[in-house]
């Protein structure tokens, strides 16, 4: 959808910004991974016309890769909990144990649509949802107001079976590529773009000392992107820095845009 929108609007020099899962969407759009795994990143539309990934671009006449993505902001999270299995600090036995555990949980809970629907209808209450959201807002918990709670509450209650599938995707379905795998698989694209992360110091979902955070800290400290293209600001925030600490987060964003993207 992101790529098609950019194509429709004939955008160039695009900066992709996304928080949490949105950051993984940005990585996918920048690499063309969402189309397929081929080096040509192409597919066909409904009329049989071959389409290349628009934002990821392609090789020019000189054989150089030309991307329409001029920067990525806040790209640091996995698709769901199952990505823990890919933690490089786990040994083979630990990975097998985690995979087995996720299979069992999936069988007992997430494949049980009746149980999930019951939980959504009878367990998920506004008060519980508010408490969960406030745990993500460590700087400004009062940002969690009735409107924000309702934006999660009513879709969970009213949308239907799509909610059940969304919950399964969040927890145990195919986890897709991790940010680390994106960088290993597409260095020719991601190493050429400025990439900045604004990380919440008290982020309990993707902590700065977790595997993804350590990967990007190492990338910054050892200049693995080259020419200082990967940078990090740590702010007083939980998992939602844009909303939990908008002043520091947006200041960091504007500084990065001016120094790394618009220079």
N, C-alpha and C positions, 0 to 999 in steps of 0.2 A: 504493500500500500504506500509506504514512504517513497519507494522508488518510482512507482507509477505516478504519484502526485508530482514529484520533481520533474518527471518526463512531460507530464501534461502542462506544467507551468513553464517548461523550457528553462529550468533553473541551471545556473552555473555558479561556481565558487560557493558551494554549499557548506555550511558548518552544521554538523549533526550534533544535537544535544539530547541526552536522555538520562534519566535517573533510574537506578535499580534495573528492572527488566528492560526499560527503555534504552539503557546503555548497551545492552546486548543487541537490541534492534539496530542501534547506530552502527555497531561493528559489522553486523550482517549486511546492512545496506552499503557500507563503505567497501565491502569485499565482493559483493555479488553472491555470497554463499546461499542466499535464499532461493536463487534460481536453480542451480544444481552444482555439483562438485567438479564439473569439467573446467579446464583452463580457459575455455572460450566464454564461460558464463553466459550461455544463451538458452532460450526456450522459445516456444511458439505461443502466440496469442490464440484466441478463439477462432480467428480467421485463417490460421495456419501461417501467419507471417512470423518470421524469425525475429525475436527481440533479444538484444543484449542487455545486460544490467546497465541501467542508465547512469546512476551515480558512480558506480565503480569504474566506468569508462572502458577503454580498450587501447590497444597499441596503435600509435600513429604511424605514418609512412616511414619514419626513421627507426621504428621498432621500440620507441619509448612509450611507457605506460602513462596515459593521460587520464587522471581521475578528476571528476567534478567536485570531489570532497576536499575542501581546503582545511578542515580541522574537525576534531572530534572532542566532545566535552563530556566528562563523567562516564567513561566506559569501563565499568568494573563490577560485574556480577555474573553469576551463572544463571542458567534458565530455571533450575529447580533444585530441591534438596538432594536429588540423586547425584548431583555433580560432586558431592563429597567423596564419592568413590574414586574420583580422579585426582585426589590430593596426592602430590608427589611424595609426601612423607609417609604414606601408607605402604606396607609391604603386600606381597601377593596374597597372603593368608588373610590380612585385614580387609583387603578389597573384596575377596570372596565372601567374607563374613558380612560385610555391609551389603553387598549385592543380594545375598540370601535374605538378610533382614528386610530389605526393601521389597523383595518378592513376597515375603510372608505378610508384611503390612498391606501391600497392594491386594493380596488375595483376601485377607480378613476384613479390610476396611474400604479401600478405594475402588475395588471392583464390586462392592456391595452398594448398588445405587439406592436401594431401599433404606439402608442405614444412613447413607450420606444425606438423603432427602429428609429423613427424620431429624437428623442433627440440625440441618438448616432451618427446618420448620419449628423445632421445639427447644433447641439448645442455644442457637445464635440469637441473642437478644441485643438490643441497642446498648445496654450497659456493658455487656461483655465486649462488644465490638469497640466501644469507646475506650475501654481499658487497654485493649490490644493496640489501638492506634496511638494512644498516649504513650505507650512504651517505646514507640518509634520517634517520639518528639521529646527529646531530653532537654532542649534549650527553651522552647516556647510551647509547653503542653497545652496552653489555652488556645492554641491554633486549632486544636481538635474540638470543633463546635458541632452543633446539631446538623448543619448542612453537610459537613464532611462525613460524619457518621452515616447519614442517610444516603450519601452517594455510594456507599458500600452496602448498606443494609437492604435497600429496596431491590437492587439487582439480584442479590442473593435470595431474596424472598419471592420475587415475581418473575424472573426471567425464565425459569423452568429447568429442563435437563441440561441446557448449556452450562449452567452454573456447576453442576456435578462434574462435568468433564473438565471445566476450568480448574476446579479444586484438585482433580487427579493430576492435571498437568503441573500444577504448582508443586506437588509433593513427589510423585513417583513415576510419572510418564518419562518418555525419552528426554534426557536432559540436554541434548544437543551439544554443541561445542562450548567449551569454556573460553573465557578471554585469552588464556594462555595458548589454547589450541588455535584460536584465530590468528594470534601473532606468529605462531610457528608455521601455520599453513599459508599465510598471506603476507610474508614480510615485505614483498615487493610493493604492496599497496599500503600497509599500515606503517611501515618505517618511514614513509615519505610525508606523512601527514602530521602536523602538530596535534598532540593529544594531551589534554589536561584533565586532571581529576580533582574534584573538591570533595574531600573525605571527612565524614563526621567522626570526631574523636571518640564518641560514644556509640558508634554504629554497632548494634548487636547482631544485625542480619549479615552484613559483610564487614567484619571488623578489620581494621587496618593491619592487624597482626595475623590475619587469616591467610590462606594460601594465595588468594587473588591479590590482597593488599600487599603481601610480601613480594609477589611477582612484580607489581608495578613500582614498589619502592626500590627493588633491585634494578629495575629498568631505568629509573631516574638516577640512582646513585652511580651506576656504571655506564650511563649514557648509551644504553643498548639501541635506542632509536636513532642515535647519531645527531649531532648538532643541537643537543638539548631539546629535541622535539617532544619528549615526554616530560611533563611536569606535574607536581602535586601541591595542593594547598590543603592543610588539615585545619578544619574549623570546629568550633564548639557546636556540636549538633549530634543528632541521632542519625537514622537511616534516610531522613528526608531533608538534606541541607537546604534545598531551594526554598522550602516552606518553613523549616524549623529555625533556620538562621539566614533569612534572605539577604540581610545587609552584607555580611561577610562573604556569602556565597556569590552574590551578584558582583560585588567589588572584585573578587578573584576572577570571575568570568570576564569582566570588562578589561582588567589588566592583561589577561591572557590574550584576548582578542586583539588588543592594541599592539602588544609586543611580539606575538608569535604568528598571528594570522593576517593582520592588516598592515604590517610593517612594509 
